[in-house]
Amino acid sequence: MKGGERGLPMDQQTAGAVAEALGGQAWHSGGGIWLVRFERADGKLVVVSDEVVCEYGNDGAFDQAQPTAAIRLH
């Protein structure tokens, strides 16, 4: 990918494939946005989108968009 180019948005098929490969759950957040959610044994939540991977302390932190860590994918 060249500088400034973005990948394709994650769709239902891609989210399902990523979820299956990594043991997560494909999740439609509305507005055509698909995510992959991983609930960790310690209660934390990891969410993967087409732009970022975020860790949240719990579902409430996810609902309030308050990640404890984030990695931009592009």
HELIX and SHEET records of a PDB file:
HELIX    1   1 GLN A   12  LEU A   22  1                                  11    
HELIX    2   2 ASP A   59  ASP A   63  1                                   5    
SHEET    1   A 5 GLN A  25  GLY A  30  0                                        
SHEET    2   A 5 ILE A  33  GLU A  39 -1                                        
SHEET    3   A 5 LEU A  45  VAL A  48 -1                                        
SHEET    4   A 5 VAL A  52  TYR A  56 -1                                        
SHEET    5   A 5 ALA A  69  ARG A  72 -1                                        
END                                                                             
